[in-house]
Amino acid sequence: MKTEERDLRLELLNSLLTTPHRKLEQVTELHQLMVELDPIFYGHLAVWYENHGDVRDHKEVFLGHLLTSNLTEHRDAGFVMLQKFPPYQVARVVDFMKQQRNKVPRSARTAVRRYLKTREKTPALFDRAALRGRKAMKHLYASLHIKPSARADAVLFKDNPPEGSLAWILKQLAKTETAAEQAQLIVEHKIPYTIAIGAVRSVTPTVLVALINSMTPQEVINNLKSLQGRGAMEHPQVKELIEAKLEEAQTSDRVSAFKAQVAAEAAQLDTQTLAKLKQVTNEQV
């Protein structure tokens, strides 16, 4: 391996230790150079980072470069990888290609079309994606001029979701009067915390228990500060549930040590909970 090639690879690997905080232009130039000069290594690294990396910004930059690469193998890999991304990241990748790569190739447009149409064919999958990423989904349809199905149009653009859809259930949640009924809807339909919290009229311990039971350990970690701000730590039963989720996080292979550390720094937690959160970080590193 030539010295220049080795140094370039090391520079790219070192860049993965940084956190761009949405300033993707800080790492774009290096990625562009690498994909042109060492495309085989770049393709392998992109796939590896998708499976093992933690920083979303880097994943988006990798995918944006694969989808706009001159190599068919890169574009094919990007096509497959994009199908697994959540809507908000797909939207970011599209914007990245437009702003930083100055193009959205036909193959990339086809990948996004496949992404949307696959979800349209499975109402449960579409509803979940639209519930978590409504703004991003609308952006994808509009910015790439993709015509939505009648059902997708009703959910996203007409604000007239069909009865039984998750968007319709969310409207019922907002109308529900009692905490018990709210909790039942949250548990039965697995309504995400970030969505449900904006729909319920008041956040009671009953509602908090329903929400936390429906959350993954990672979601609990991500929303610790919000949970604390809504009084979750003041109720013994609710606090016990949170601590149980943190204990579960210690052995979960879907929990990020980096995010646990960020949560620990952001939230003003009591000593016991903070110790459990730090244990998550230690076990995951």
C-alpha positions as CSV (number, residue, x, y, z in Angstrom):
1,M,0.0,0.0,0.0
2,K,1.4,3.4,-0.9
3,T,2.0,5.9,1.8
4,E,-0.4,8.5,0.3
5,E,-3.1,5.8,0.1
6,R,-2.5,4.7,3.7
7,D,-2.6,8.3,5.0
8,L,-5.9,9.0,3.2
9,R,-7.5,5.9,4.7
10,L,-6.3,6.9,8.2
11,E,-7.6,10.4,7.7
12,L,-11.0,9.1,6.7
13,L,-11.1,6.6,9.7
14,N,-10.1,9.5,12.0
15,S,-12.9,11.6,10.7
16,L,-15.4,8.9,11.9
17,L,-14.4,9.8,15.4
18,T,-15.8,13.3,15.1
19,T,-19.4,14.4,15.4
20,P,-20.3,16.9,12.6
21,H,-23.6,18.0,14.2
22,R,-25.3,18.3,10.9
23,K,-22.4,20.3,9.4
24,L,-21.9,17.6,6.8
25,E,-19.7,19.8,4.6
26,Q,-17.0,19.4,7.2
27,V,-16.5,15.7,6.1
28,T,-17.8,15.8,2.5
29,E,-14.6,16.8,0.8
30,L,-12.7,13.9,2.3
31,H,-15.4,11.4,1.4
32,Q,-15.5,12.7,-2.2
33,L,-11.7,12.3,-2.5
34,M,-11.8,8.8,-1.0
35,V,-14.6,7.5,-3.2
36,E,-12.7,8.6,-6.3
37,L,-9.2,7.5,-5.3
38,D,-9.9,4.4,-3.3
39,P,-13.4,3.3,-4.2
40,I,-13.1,-0.4,-3.2
41,F,-12.0,0.5,0.3
42,Y,-14.6,3.2,0.5
43,G,-17.4,0.8,-0.4
44,H,-16.4,-1.7,2.2
45,L,-16.0,0.9,4.9
46,A,-19.5,2.4,4.1
47,V,-21.1,-1.0,4.6
48,W,-19.2,-1.7,7.7
49,Y,-20.0,1.7,9.2
50,E,-23.7,1.3,8.5
51,N,-23.7,-1.9,10.5
52,H,-21.4,-0.9,13.3
53,G,-21.2,3.0,13.4
54,D,-23.1,5.2,15.8
55,V,-23.1,8.7,14.3
56,R,-26.0,9.3,11.9
57,D,-24.3,12.2,10.1
58,H,-21.5,9.8,8.9
59,K,-24.0,7.2,7.7
60,E,-25.9,9.8,5.7
61,V,-22.6,11.1,4.1
62,F,-21.6,7.5,3.2
63,L,-25.0,6.8,1.6
64,G,-25.1,10.1,-0.3
65,H,-21.7,9.3,-1.9
66,L,-22.6,5.7,-2.7
67,L,-25.8,6.8,-4.4
68,T,-24.0,9.5,-6.5
69,S,-20.9,7.4,-7.2
70,N,-19.8,6.6,-10.8
71,L,-19.5,2.9,-9.8
72,T,-22.5,0.7,-10.4
73,E,-21.5,-1.4,-7.4
74,H,-21.6,1.6,-5.1
75,R,-25.0,2.7,-6.4
76,D,-26.4,-0.8,-6.0
77,A,-25.2,-1.0,-2.4
78,G,-26.6,2.5,-1.7
79,F,-30.0,1.4,-3.2
80,V,-30.2,-1.5,-0.7
81,M,-28.9,0.5,2.3
82,L,-31.4,3.3,1.8
83,Q,-34.4,0.9,2.1
84,K,-33.5,0.4,5.8
85,F,-33.2,4.0,6.8
86,P,-36.0,5.8,8.7
87,P,-37.8,8.5,6.7
88,Y,-36.1,11.5,8.3
89,Q,-32.7,10.2,7.3
90,V,-33.8,9.4,3.7
91,A,-34.9,13.0,3.4
92,R,-31.6,14.2,4.8
93,V,-29.7,12.0,2.3
94,V,-31.8,13.4,-0.6
95,D,-31.1,17.0,0.6
96,F,-27.4,16.1,1.0
97,M,-27.2,14.9,-2.6
98,K,-28.8,18.0,-3.9
99,Q,-26.8,20.5,-1.8
100,Q,-23.4,18.8,-1.6
101,R,-23.3,16.5,-4.6
102,N,-25.4,18.8,-6.9
103,K,-27.3,15.9,-8.3
104,V,-29.9,13.1,-7.5
105,P,-29.2,10.4,-10.1
106,R,-32.0,8.4,-11.7
107,S,-30.9,5.4,-9.7
108,A,-31.2,7.3,-6.4
109,R,-34.7,8.6,-7.4
110,T,-35.7,5.0,-8.2
111,A,-34.4,3.9,-4.7
112,V,-36.5,6.5,-3.0
113,R,-39.5,5.6,-5.1
114,R,-39.1,2.0,-4.2
115,Y,-38.7,3.0,-0.5
116,L,-42.0,4.9,-0.6
117,K,-44.0,2.4,-2.7
118,T,-42.9,-0.6,-0.6
119,R,-44.3,1.2,2.5
120,E,-47.5,2.1,0.7
121,K,-48.1,-1.6,-0.1
122,T,-48.0,-2.4,3.6
123,P,-50.4,-0.1,5.5
124,A,-49.0,-0.9,8.9
125,L,-45.4,-0.2,7.7
126,F,-46.5,3.0,6.0
127,D,-48.5,4.2,9.0
128,R,-45.6,3.7,11.4
129,A,-43.2,5.5,9.0
130,A,-45.7,8.4,8.5
131,L,-46.3,8.6,12.3
132,R,-42.7,9.0,13.1
133,G,-41.6,10.9,10.0
134,R,-44.6,12.7,8.6
135,K,-42.7,15.9,7.5
136,A,-39.9,13.8,6.0
137,M,-42.3,11.6,4.0
138,K,-44.1,14.6,2.6
139,H,-40.8,16.1,1.7
140,L,-39.7,13.0,-0.2
141,Y,-42.9,12.8,-2.3
142,A,-42.9,16.6,-3.0
143,S,-39.2,17.2,-3.7
144,L,-38.8,14.2,-6.0
145,H,-42.3,14.6,-7.6
146,I,-43.4,11.1,-6.7
147,K,-47.2,10.7,-6.8
148,P,-48.6,9.2,-3.5
149,S,-51.2,6.5,-3.5
150,A,-54.7,7.5,-2.5
151,R,-54.3,6.3,1.0
152,A,-50.9,8.0,1.4
153,D,-52.3,11.2,0.1
154,A,-55.2,11.0,2.6
155,V,-52.8,10.4,5.5
156,L,-50.1,12.9,4.6
157,F,-51.5,15.6,2.5
158,K,-55.3,15.7,3.1
159,D,-55.1,15.2,6.8
160,N,-58.1,12.8,6.4
161,P,-56.7,9.4,7.5
162,P,-58.8,6.4,7.0
163,E,-60.5,4.9,10.0
164,G,-58.2,2.4,11.8
165,S,-55.0,3.9,10.5
166,L,-52.4,5.1,13.1
167,A,-52.9,8.7,12.1
168,W,-56.7,8.2,12.8
169,I,-56.0,6.5,16.1
170,L,-53.7,9.5,17.1
171,K,-56.6,11.8,16.5
172,Q,-58.7,9.6,18.8
173,L,-56.0,9.8,21.4
174,A,-56.1,13.6,21.4
175,K,-59.9,13.4,21.9
176,T,-59.8,10.8,24.7
177,E,-60.7,12.2,28.1
178,T,-59.5,9.6,30.7
179,A,-55.9,8.5,31.4
180,A,-57.0,4.9,31.4
181,E,-58.4,5.2,27.8
182,Q,-55.2,7.1,26.7
183,A,-53.0,4.4,28.2
184,Q,-55.0,1.6,26.5
185,L,-54.6,3.3,23.0
186,I,-50.9,3.9,23.6
187,V,-50.2,0.3,24.6
188,E,-52.5,-1.4,22.1
189,H,-51.1,0.6,19.1
190,K,-47.6,1.1,20.3
191,I,-47.7,4.8,19.8
192,P,-44.2,6.2,20.1
193,Y,-43.4,8.4,23.1
194,T,-42.4,11.5,21.1
195,I,-45.7,11.4,19.2
196,A,-48.0,10.4,22.0
197,I,-46.6,13.0,24.4
198,G,-47.8,15.8,22.1
199,A,-51.3,14.4,21.7
200,V,-52.4,13.6,25.2
201,R,-54.0,16.4,27.2
202,S,-52.2,15.6,30.5
203,V,-49.3,13.3,31.3
204,T,-50.4,11.3,34.3
205,P,-48.5,8.4,36.0
206,T,-50.9,6.0,34.2
207,V,-50.0,7.4,30.8
208,L,-46.3,7.5,31.7
209,V,-46.4,3.8,32.6
210,A,-48.1,2.9,29.3
211,L,-45.5,5.0,27.4
212,I,-42.4,3.5,29.1
213,N,-43.7,0.0,28.7
214,S,-44.0,0.6,25.0
215,M,-40.5,2.0,24.7
216,T,-37.3,0.3,23.9
217,P,-34.3,0.7,26.2
218,Q,-32.7,3.1,23.7
219,E,-35.9,5.2,23.4
220,V,-35.9,5.5,27.2
221,I,-32.3,6.7,27.2
222,N,-33.0,9.1,24.4
223,N,-35.9,10.6,26.2
224,L,-34.7,10.6,29.8
225,K,-34.5,14.4,30.0
226,S,-38.1,14.7,28.7
227,L,-39.4,12.0,31.1
228,Q,-37.7,13.7,34.0
229,G,-39.2,17.0,33.0
230,R,-42.7,15.4,33.1
231,G,-42.3,14.2,36.6
232,A,-41.5,10.5,35.8
233,M,-38.8,10.3,38.5
234,E,-41.1,11.6,41.2
235,H,-43.4,8.5,41.0
236,P,-41.8,5.3,42.4
237,Q,-43.6,2.9,40.0
238,V,-42.6,5.0,37.0
239,K,-39.0,5.4,38.2
240,E,-38.8,1.7,38.8
241,L,-39.9,1.0,35.2
242,I,-37.2,3.4,33.8
243,E,-34.5,1.8,35.9
244,A,-35.6,-1.7,34.6
245,K,-35.2,-0.4,31.0
246,L,-31.7,0.9,31.9
247,E,-30.8,-2.5,33.2
248,E,-32.1,-4.1,30.1
249,A,-30.0,-1.7,28.1
250,Q,-26.8,-3.0,29.6
251,T,-27.0,-6.2,27.6
252,S,-29.0,-5.1,24.5
253,D,-27.1,-5.1,21.2
254,R,-29.3,-2.2,20.0
255,V,-28.2,0.4,22.5
256,S,-25.6,3.1,21.7
257,A,-23.0,3.8,24.4
258,F,-22.5,7.2,22.8
259,K,-26.1,8.1,23.2
260,A,-26.2,6.9,26.8
261,Q,-23.2,9.1,27.6
262,V,-24.9,12.1,25.9
263,A,-28.1,11.4,28.0
264,A,-26.1,11.2,31.2
265,E,-24.6,14.6,30.5
266,A,-27.8,16.3,29.5
267,A,-30.2,15.2,32.2
268,Q,-30.1,16.2,35.9
269,L,-30.5,12.7,37.3
270,D,-30.4,11.4,40.8
271,T,-27.4,9.4,41.9
272,Q,-29.0,6.0,41.6
273,T,-30.3,6.5,38.0
274,L,-27.1,8.2,36.9
275,A,-25.1,5.2,38.1
276,K,-27.3,2.8,36.1
277,L,-26.9,5.0,33.0
278,K,-23.2,5.0,33.4
279,Q,-23.3,1.3,33.8
280,V,-25.0,1.1,30.4
281,T,-22.1,3.1,28.9
282,N,-19.5,0.8,30.5
283,E,-21.2,-2.4,29.4
284,Q,-21.6,-1.2,25.8
285,V,-18.1,0.1,25.3
